[in-house]
Amino acid sequence: AEHQITAAGWFVANPQVIGAIATSCSGAGVPMLAIISDAGYLMISPSTTSPALTDPEQAWKPGYFRTAHNDLIQGAAMASFAYEELGLRTAAAIHDGDPYTEGLAQSFSDAFTALGGEMVAFEAESAQATNVEPLLTTIAASSPEFLFYPVFMPLGGLLTNTARTVPGLENTILAAADGLQDATFLGATGENGEGLYASGPNL
């Protein structure tokens, strides 16, 4: 966030700038949109998807617009897929506390519950975590049929590889989002990534 605050300060201090095509991620968007909007500038993002960014009760400011989708839609789509297409009734979610990951996990959770499903776990893990076995062991005890973790690398790779070794998750379907549609994920997980579902915008 510190870099985005610095960049936003540069934008609003430069009289030749009237707006910004920014930011690339939701976490950076929160502090930057506040500074730019409060100064009367315009910010349009092609890729920030957190529901918080367009919610006046959370982070939205009048100068912020986006051309990307809202993760309320993506979360609902994944919930519908798990509940209606796969016929599953219990799920768990993991996020890393970032506005994107937490917002998408919450959107999925809300939509899955609204359909009649049960969220048996909703957990946070640091994006820098190096050992997720205790977290996944705790989640396994609640026997989710579906585990959704809309996070980034390297956490996504670590969760995928570790989930394949944790007793109680053998039959749990793993799912992620557009944050893991990345070649580094495939390289890090290999066969462990087979069968994982990933949501994302239809481009």
Phi, psi and chi 1 to 4 in degrees:
 res  aa     phi    psi   chi1   chi2   chi3   chi4
   1 ALA       -  -29.8      -      -      -      -
   2 GLU   -60.3  -41.2 -174.9  175.8  -32.4      -
   3 HIS   -64.6  -37.8  -62.6  -62.4      -      -
   4 GLN   -69.4  -36.2  -76.5   69.6   42.6      -
   5 ILE   -65.4  -41.2  -68.0  171.4      -      -
   6 THR   -63.0  -45.8  -59.2      -      -      -
   7 ALA   -63.5  -42.5      -      -      -      -
   8 ALA   -62.5  -40.0      -      -      -      -
   9 GLY   -61.4  -38.8      -      -      -      -
  10 TRP   -65.4  -43.0  179.9   86.9      -      -
  11 PHE   -58.8  -50.7  -77.4  135.6      -      -
  12 VAL   -74.9  -15.9  -59.3      -      -      -
  13 ALA   -89.1   -9.8      -      -      -      -
  14 ASN  -101.3  111.8 -174.2  -25.6      -      -
  15 PRO   -66.9  -12.7   23.5  -32.8      -      -
  16 GLN   -83.3  -13.2  -66.5 -179.0  -55.6      -
  17 VAL   -95.7  131.3  174.0      -      -      -
  18 ILE  -112.5   -9.3   60.4  170.0      -      -
  19 GLY  -177.1 -178.4      -      -      -      -
  20 ALA  -140.9  140.8      -      -      -      -
  21 ILE   -92.2   99.7  -55.2  -60.3      -      -
  22 ALA  -168.5  164.3      -      -      -      -
  23 THR  -101.0 -180.0   57.6      -      -      -
  24 SER   -83.1  -22.9   62.7      -      -      -
  25 CYS  -135.2  156.6   63.6      -      -      -
  26 SER   -65.8  -37.7  -61.9      -      -      -
  27 GLY   -59.9  -39.0      -      -      -      -
  28 ALA   -76.1  -27.7      -      -      -      -
  29 GLY   -66.4  -34.6      -      -      -      -
  30 VAL   -59.1  -56.1  172.4      -      -      -
  31 PRO   -69.8  -35.2   24.0  -32.9      -      -
  32 MET   -70.5  -41.8 -168.3  159.0  176.7      -
  33 LEU   -65.8  -32.3   76.2   86.7      -      -
  34 ALA   -64.4  -46.4      -      -      -      -
  35 ILE   -67.0  -47.4  -65.9  168.8      -      -
  36 ILE   -64.9  -45.1  -73.3  179.9      -      -
  37 SER   -67.8  -43.3 -177.8      -      -      -
  38 ASP   -62.3  -25.4  -71.9  -11.7      -      -
  39 ALA   -88.2    0.0      -      -      -      -
  40 GLY    88.5   14.9      -      -      -      -
  41 TYR   -97.4  172.0  -71.6   76.9      -      -
  42 LEU  -112.1  139.6  178.7   70.0      -      -
  43 MET  -132.5  123.7  174.8  173.9  143.8      -
  44 ILE  -120.3  124.6  -57.9  174.3      -      -
  45 SER  -110.4  134.9  172.4      -      -      -
  46 PRO   -88.7   -2.4   32.7  -35.2      -      -
  47 SER  -147.7    3.7   58.6      -      -      -
  48 THR   -87.1  125.7   51.6      -      -      -
  49 THR  -119.9   -2.4   58.7      -      -      -
  50 SER   -59.7  132.8  169.5      -      -      -
  51 PRO   -57.9  -28.3  -26.8   36.0      -      -
  52 ALA   -61.1  -30.6      -      -      -      -
  53 LEU   -69.9  -22.3  -64.6  169.9      -      -
  54 THR  -113.5   14.7   48.8      -      -      -
  55 ASP  -104.0  113.8 -176.0  -11.9      -      -
  56 PRO   -59.6  -22.9  -22.9   33.8      -      -
  57 GLU   -78.8  -11.4  -61.9  -63.4  -42.5      -
  58 GLN  -117.7  -95.6  -62.8 -176.9   59.9      -
  59 ALA  -110.1  -11.0      -      -      -      -
  60 TRP   -61.0  141.3 -178.0   78.2      -      -
  61 LYS  -132.9  154.3  -63.6  -79.3 -173.0  173.5
  62 PRO   -59.1  -21.3  -24.8   34.4      -      -
  63 GLY   -88.8    3.9      -      -      -      -
  64 TYR  -102.2  130.8  171.7   76.8      -      -
  65 PHE  -137.4  160.2  -62.5   86.8      -      -
  66 ARG  -144.6  154.3   64.5  177.3  164.5 -152.8
  67 THR  -105.2   -4.9   58.5      -      -      -
  68 ALA   -83.8  165.5      -      -      -      -
  69 HIS   -72.3  165.6   64.7  -79.2      -      -
  70 ASN   -96.1  133.1 -174.7  -39.0      -      -
  71 ASP   -68.7   -6.8  -82.5  -31.0      -      -
  72 LEU   -61.5  -34.2  -70.8  175.7      -      -
  73 ILE   -74.1  -44.8  -62.8  168.3      -      -
  74 GLN   -65.7  -41.5 -175.1  173.8 -175.8      -
  75 GLY   -62.8  -41.6      -      -      -      -
  76 ALA   -66.9  -36.0      -      -      -      -
  77 ALA   -65.2  -42.9      -      -      -      -
  78 MET   -68.1  -37.4 -175.2   57.6   96.0      -
  79 ALA   -64.7  -42.7      -      -      -      -
  80 SER   -63.5  -40.3  175.2      -      -      -
  81 PHE   -61.9  -47.6  176.2   71.9      -      -
  82 ALA   -65.2  -43.5      -      -      -      -
  83 TYR   -79.6  -47.4 -170.6   90.0      -      -
  84 GLU   -91.3  -42.9  -64.1  174.5   -8.6      -
  85 GLU   -79.7  -45.4  -62.8  -66.0  -38.4      -
  86 LEU   -89.5  -16.2  -60.7 -179.5      -      -
  87 GLY    72.7   27.9      -      -      -      -
  88 LEU   -91.8  153.7  -53.0  178.7      -      -
  89 ARG  -124.8  -11.8  -64.5  -63.4  178.3  -98.2
  90 THR  -127.4  141.7   60.4      -      -      -
  91 ALA  -146.9  161.4      -      -      -      -
  92 ALA  -134.3  157.7      -      -      -      -
  93 ALA  -138.5  148.4      -      -      -      -
  94 ILE  -130.7  136.9  -59.5  170.2      -      -
  95 HIS  -133.6  172.7   64.0   86.1      -      -
  96 ASP  -112.5   12.1   68.3   11.8      -      -
  97 GLY    90.3  -10.1      -      -      -      -
  98 ASP   -71.8  147.4  174.3   84.6      -      -
  99 PRO   -54.7  -35.8  -28.9   36.3      -      -
 100 TYR   -68.6  -53.8  161.4   74.6      -      -
 101 THR   -67.6  -42.6   69.6      -      -      -
 102 GLU   -69.8  -40.7 -174.5  170.2    4.0      -
 103 GLY   -63.7  -41.0      -      -      -      -
 104 LEU   -72.2  -39.8 -176.5   46.5      -      -
 105 ALA   -62.5  -41.0      -      -      -      -
 106 GLN   -68.4  -39.5 -172.0   64.3   57.7      -
 107 SER   -61.0  -45.0  171.1      -      -      -
 108 PHE   -60.1  -48.1  166.3   80.8      -      -
 109 SER   -59.2  -46.7  175.3      -      -      -
 110 ASP   -62.4  -43.9  -68.3  -15.7      -      -
 111 ALA   -69.8  -39.3      -      -      -      -
 112 PHE   -64.5  -41.7 -170.4   72.8      -      -
 113 THR   -66.1  -40.7  -58.4      -      -      -
 114 ALA   -63.0  -30.2      -      -      -      -
 115 LEU   -75.8  -16.6  -72.5  168.7      -      -
 116 GLY   117.2   -1.3      -      -      -      -
 117 GLY   -78.0  169.1      -      -      -      -
 118 GLU  -119.8  126.0  179.2 -173.8    1.6      -
 119 MET   -87.2  112.1  -68.8  -61.6  -61.4      -
 120 VAL   -91.7  -11.6  -64.3      -      -      -
 121 ALA  -160.8  143.5      -      -      -      -
 122 PHE  -143.2  104.6 -169.9   89.7      -      -
 123 GLU  -126.3  158.8  -56.0  -70.6  -16.5      -
 124 ALA  -116.0  145.6      -      -      -      -
 125 GLU  -141.6  142.5 -178.6   58.7   88.3      -
 126 SER   -62.7  140.0  168.2      -      -      -
 127 ALA   -62.7  -21.5      -      -      -      -
 128 GLN   -97.8   11.5  -71.5   77.4   42.7      -
 129 ALA   -58.6  145.4      -      -      -      -
 130 THR  -118.0   -9.3   56.4      -      -      -
 131 ASN  -141.5  108.0  178.7   13.8      -      -
 132 VAL  -109.1    8.3  -65.3      -      -      -
 133 GLU   -61.1  -44.0 -172.6  173.5   -7.0      -
 134 PRO   -60.3  -42.2  -25.8   36.4      -      -
 135 LEU   -61.6  -49.4  170.4   69.8      -      -
 136 LEU   -68.2  -30.4  -69.3  173.8      -      -
 137 THR   -66.2  -41.0  -61.4      -      -      -
 138 THR   -63.3  -44.3  -61.5      -      -      -
 139 ILE   -65.4  -39.7  -69.6  173.3      -      -
 140 ALA   -59.6  -31.7      -      -      -      -
 141 ALA   -63.9  -21.6      -      -      -      -
 142 SER   -94.7    3.1   61.0      -      -      -
 143 SER    51.0   56.3  -56.7      -      -      -
 144 PRO   -73.2  141.7   29.7  -35.8      -      -
 145 GLU   -80.0  -21.1  -63.5  171.5  -68.4      -
 146 PHE  -140.3  132.3 -167.8   79.8      -      -
 147 LEU  -125.2  115.1  175.8   57.2      -      -
 148 PHE  -109.1  121.4 -177.8   50.0      -      -
 149 TYR  -132.9   92.2   43.2   98.7      -      -
 150 PRO   -81.4   66.5   31.7  -35.6      -      -
 151 VAL  -114.6 -173.9  -60.8      -      -      -
 152 PHE  -111.0  177.7  -61.7   97.2      -      -
 153 MET   -80.9  147.4  -74.3  -64.9  -70.7      -
 154 PRO   -89.0   -6.3   32.0  -35.6      -      -
 155 LEU   -59.1  -40.7  179.1   58.5      -      -
 156 GLY   -61.2  -39.7      -      -      -      -
 157 GLY   -67.1  -41.8      -      -      -      -
 158 LEU   -64.0  -43.1 -178.6   61.8      -      -
 159 LEU   -62.6  -43.0  -73.9  167.6      -      -
 160 THR   -64.3  -49.5  -57.9      -      -      -
 161 ASN   -64.0  -41.2  -71.0  -27.8      -      -
 162 THR   -71.8  -38.3  -52.4      -      -      -
 163 ALA   -58.1  -31.7      -      -      -      -
 164 ARG   -70.8  -10.7  -61.3  -55.4 -168.3 -165.3
 165 THR  -111.6   -8.1   68.9      -      -      -
 166 VAL   -88.0  122.4  172.3      -      -      -
 167 PRO   -58.2  135.2  -25.0   35.8      -      -
 168 GLY   100.2  -12.3      -      -      -      -
 169 LEU  -110.1    8.2  -66.0 -179.7      -      -
 170 GLU   -56.4  -37.0  -61.4   90.6  -12.3      -
 171 ASN  -104.8    5.8  -61.8  -43.9      -      -
 172 THR   -77.7  130.8  -61.6      -      -      -
 173 ILE   -81.3  129.4  -65.6  171.9      -      -
 174 LEU   -95.1  144.2  -54.6 -178.4      -      -
 175 ALA  -148.5  146.5      -      -      -      -
 176 ALA  -137.5 -165.6      -      -      -      -
 177 ALA  -133.9 -164.1      -      -      -      -
 178 ASP   -64.4  -18.2   44.9  -26.3      -      -
 179 GLY   -64.6  -20.8      -      -      -      -
 180 LEU  -107.5    6.8  -72.9 -174.4      -      -
 181 GLN   -81.6   76.5  -67.6 -178.1   21.6      -
 182 ASP  -147.7  137.7 -177.7  -42.3      -      -
 183 ALA   -61.3  -30.2      -      -      -      -
 184 THR   -66.8  -29.2   63.2      -      -      -
 185 PHE   -66.4  -46.1  171.9   75.6      -      -
 186 LEU   -62.7  -40.7  -63.4  176.3      -      -
 187 GLY   -66.7  -34.5      -      -      -      -
 188 ALA   -79.7  -26.1      -      -      -      -
 189 THR  -106.1  -27.8   59.3      -      -      -
 190 GLY    52.8 -127.9      -      -      -      -
 191 GLU   -62.9  -26.0  -68.8 -176.9   -2.7      -
 192 ASN   -65.3  -22.4  -72.5  -27.1      -      -
 193 GLY   -83.4  -10.2      -      -      -      -
 194 GLU   -66.7  134.5  -69.3 -174.3   13.2      -
 195 GLY    90.3   -7.3      -      -      -      -
 196 LEU   -76.4  136.0  178.1  139.7      -      -
 197 TYR   -95.6  145.2  -68.5  102.1      -      -
 198 ALA  -132.3  133.1      -      -      -      -
 199 SER   -94.8  160.7   61.5      -      -      -
 200 GLY   176.3  168.7      -      -      -      -
 201 PRO   -68.3  147.1   26.4  -35.7      -      -
 202 ASN   -84.6   99.4  180.0    1.7      -      -
 203 LEU   -96.3      -  -59.1  175.3      -      -
